[in-house]
């Protein structure tokens, strides 16, 4: 864990020289800063002597719309909704890599700092997802310095399977230098946030690579997933007291190895979608086809690792990705995530037209009767211990 001086070096605060402050106020502000820097690490382990105890506040979390991360009017409405819905324990927010690293080794965590302070004041918690995959080709995914020859331009365009139109970009994680720069980002974030009692989790976007527009080799594909595991291992090292989360959906042939390794290192299993009737996600292994769908691993490893599925727009619209299923109710989605996926956490996307239904369900007795909102609150065996 970094020292307090190292924390300040990562993201220093420059005083406004035009502001006149009385010496007494300067002394008081300095004392409060020192006290807060000392107390924050102690709060994490206040009830245990275990240095690897995990902050554990299972339940329902709101996933906000990305463009609202720094929109005061949007956030004001969100804070009003969570204040009126005690079952919502916190918020998941998503940031592109390019938003957090402005140039090589120069990090800007100011937005996260502000949201974390606002949520802490409301006794709510923050989960961050670092997005290394985009679903619009115009989005700025990676820092500009990665778009150079040394990093193989950092990213690759992908399409949906069988199509040639660019759907978005993913990072060239098979490149060891890209991997190492991503690891450096998580190291800086771990030094800053692991000890904060209201920083609940940190994670990465889905495992599905997408269909590269320019074909890649089997070696590159293997290295992509080998490096994904390495990044997750480093996250566990940099965040010893915080959940580290990996969204997993595809490809099915590697899921057994991928999820087993995540379980063994103490990572949290998430999924980018909650589709009760999606065949490929639910398919069970047989003697002829051992490549089962990701949802089966939620049952296989229930109680061993933390489970945190995500509910996205398409999940509110249909029980299948292709729209051939039925339109589920929020209660049906909740029941599937709770009873079939054994969720400890559920990330509910705040989608216009649907979030009012989510709020209504989360205010029912089944979700307000305990802090975990009716979800399993048992500490996973992958953790040495959990602290509230």
N, C-alpha and C positions, 0 to 999 in steps of 0.2 A: 504493500500500500504506500502511496506517495506521502511525503511529508506535507505539512501545511504550506511551507514555502514553495514547494514544487507545484502545489495546486494553484497558488497565486500566479506563478510564472506562466501557466498554461493559458490563463485568460485574465490578465491584469485589468484593473479598473483605474482609469486616469481621472483625477479630480478636475472639476471645472474651476480653473484659476480665476474666473470672473466672479465667483461666488464668495462673499465674505462670511466667514464662520468664526464665531467667538472661540477662543482657546479652550474654554471649558467644554464647549460642545464637541470640539475636536477630540479632547481627552475621553469624553463619554462615548463617542462613536467608536474610538479605537478600542476601548474596553469591551464594548458590546461585540465588536468584530472578533476580538480574541476569544471571548467567552463562547460565541457561537461556533468558532472553529474547533474549540476544545470539546464542546458538548455534542456536536453532531455525530462524530464517530462513536462516542459513548452510548448514544441513544440506541444504536443498532443492536448492541449486545448488552443492553441494560439488565436483561433478565437471565443471562447465561454467560458462562465462561468459555463457551465454544467459539473459537475464532472463525469457524466456517459456518456458523448458524445463518440460515436464510431468512430474510424478511418475508413474512408469510401473511398475506391478507387476501385470501381467496374470495371470489364473488364476481359481481357484474361490473364491467368497465365499459365506458363510452369510448368509441373510436371516432374522433372528430374528422371532419372533412379537411383535407390537407391545406387548401387555400385559406382556411380559417385560423391557421396556427398563430398568426399575428394580427388578426382582425378583431379589434376591441369590441365592436357591436356584436359580432358572432359569438365571441367568447363570453360576453356578458349574458347572452341568452343561454349558452351552455351551462354556465355557472348557476344561473337561476333554476334550470331544470334539474341539475344534480342536487341542489339544495332542497328541492321539493321531492326528491326521490332518494331516500336514505339507502336503498339497496345498491345504488351505484357507488362503488368504493373509490373510483378514480377514473382517469382518462388515459387512453392510448393515443399518442400523437406520432405522426410519421414525417420523416425528413429525408430528402435526397442527400446522398453523400456530398454532393456539390454545395449544399447549404451549410454543412458543418465544417468543411475544410475549404477555405477560400483560396489558398495556395499551399504549396507543399509544406506540411508541418505547421501551418497557421490556421488555427481552429476558431470558429465563432460559435459559441454555445449560449449566446446572449438570449435567444428566444427560449431555449430550454430552461435557462435560469429563471426567466420571468414567469413562465408557466408553472415551474416547480414551486416558486415562492407563492404564487396565487393559490395553487392547490393545497400547499402546506397550511396556509392561513385558514383554509376551509376544512382541514383535517381529511383531505383526499390525497390520492396517490397518483403518481405519474409512471406510465410505461412508454418507452420510446422504441419505435421501429426504424432502423436505418434501411432505407430503400435503395437497393442496388439493382433494381429492375424497374423499368418504366413501361407504361402501357400506352403512351402517346409519343410518337417520334420527335415532337417539338420540345419535350421536357428536357431540361438540363440535368442529366443524371449524375455525372462524375465531375470532379474538379478538372479545370482545363489542362493542368500540367500532365494529367494522365493521357491526354489525347495526343501523345507523341510516340515516336518510334520505339523508345525504350520500353514503353508499356504496351506495345502493339496497338496503340490508339485507345487502349483502356476499355473499350466497349465494343459490342457487336450488335448488329441489327437482327431482329428475329421476326418471324411471322407466325401465324397459326399453321398447324400442320396441313399440308396440301395446298397452301396459299403462297403467294410471292409478294404481297403487299406488306410493307414494313408496319408492324404493329407496335413496336417499341424497341428498347435497347436493354441489354443485360451486360454485366461486367465480364471481362475476360479473366475470370478467376483461375483459369489454368496457368496464367502467367504469374510466376512466383513474386515478381515485383509488385504487381497489382495486389496480390494476396498480402504482402508485407505492409503495403500502405494502408490497407483496410484494417489490418491488425493494429497498426500504429494509431489509427483513429479510435479503436475500441480501448486501447491502452490509455489514451488521453481522457476518454470519457469515464473509464473506470476509476482513474485517479481523482476525478472531480466528483463523481456521483455515487460510487459504491457505498460510502458511509452515510449518505443522506437517508434518514429514516423514511422519507416519503417518496424516494425513488424506488419504485417497486420492481421494474423489470426493463431489460434491454434485449432487442432481438433483431432478426434478419428476415427478409421477405422470402417468399415461396422458393422451394427447391426446384420446381420446374424450370428448365433452362429456356424453353421456347425453341422453335425450329429456326436455326441460324440461316439467314439469307445466303451467306457463303458457307458451304459445308465445312465442318470441322472433322478432325480425325478422332478415332476412338481413344487415342492417347490423350488428346486434349479434353475429351469428355471425362475420361477417368480422372485426370488431374483437376478438373473443375470441382468434382465432388470430393476428392481427397483434400483439396485446399479448403473446401467448405467445412470439413471436419476440423482441420487445423485452426481455422478462424474461430469456430465454436469452442475448441479447447482453450484457446487464448482468452476468449471472453470469460470462461469459467475462472481462469487464473486472475484476470483483471477485476472481476466482479465476484469475489468469494462470498459475499453476503447478500447477493442480489440474483433474482431469477434471470437466467439467460435463455432466450426463446428462439427456436428455429421453426418457421413455417415449413411444413412438408406436405407435398401432394404427389409429385411424380419425379422421376420415372419409376414404375413399379418394380423392375428387376433389381434395383439397388436399395429398395426401401428397408428390407430386413437388416442389411448391414448398416445403413445410415441411421435408422431409428435405434438399433441396439447400441451403437456407439454413442449416440446422444444420451441414451438412458444411462449408460455406464459412466459418463462424465458428469451426470447430474444436470443436464440441460432440460428445458421444458419443451414438450411437443405441442406445436400449434398447427393449424391448417388455415389456408387463406379463404376457405369456403366451408359452409355447413349445408350440404345437400343430402337430405335423408334418403333419396331414391337414386342417387348417382351410381350407376353400376360399377364403373371402374374404381370408385372410391370405396365401395362396399364389398367388392368381389372377394370371396374367400379362397384360400389356397387349397389345392388338391394335389394328389400324387402325380398328376399330369401337368399341373401348372402351379408351381410354388409361389408365384409372384402375386401375393394378395394385395388388396387395396389398403390405403393408409388407415381407414377407419377401424380396421381390425386390430391395429396396433394399440389403439386406445384401450381396448379390452385386454389385450395381451399384457400390457405394461401398467394397467391401472393400479394405483397405490405405490408403484415403484418410481414413477417420474411424474412431474406436474403436467396437467393437461389443460390447454388453453385455446380452444377453437375460436375462430372468428366468424362473425355473421356479416356478410357483405350484401350489396344491393340485390344481386341475382338470387340470393338465398331467400329474401323476402318475396321475390316474384314467382319462384317456382322451386319445386323439390329436385329438379334436374337442370343441369347446365344448358341443355339444348331446348328447354321449354316444353318438353313433352310430358312432364309430370303434372302435379297439381299445385295450386297456389296455397301455401301453408299459412297457418296463423302463427303469430309470434309465440303463442303457448305451445304449439306443436314443435317449432324450432327449439324452444327451450327444453322441452321434454326429451327430444332426440339428443341434444348436446349434454344434458344432465344424465340421462339414463343409459344411452348407448355409448356416448363418447366419454362418460365418467368425468365430465369437466370439473376442474377446480376453479377455473377462471373462464368467463365468456366475454369476448370483446364484441360489443354490439355497435355496428356502424350507424352513425347518426345520419340517416338518409331521409331527405324530405319526402313526406308522404307515408313514412313508416315509423319514424322515431316516436311519434305520439302513441302509437300502439305499443311500442317497447316500454315507454314510460308507464303506461297504464298497467301492463302486465307486471312490471317490476314493483309496482305499488300494491300488488295483491298480497294477501297474508302469507302465501307460500314463499314469497321472496323477502318479506320483512320480518319473518319470525326469528332469524338469526343473522349474524354479520355476514356470513358467506352467501346469503340470499338463496338458501336451499341447495347449494352446490356442496360437494364434498370438501371438507376442510381438514381432512387427515393429512398430516405431514408425510410426503413421499419418502420411501425408504432410501432413495438415492441421496437424500440430504442427511447430514449428521444430526441436525436438529432444525426446528423452525421457531422463530420468535415473532410475536405480535408487536 
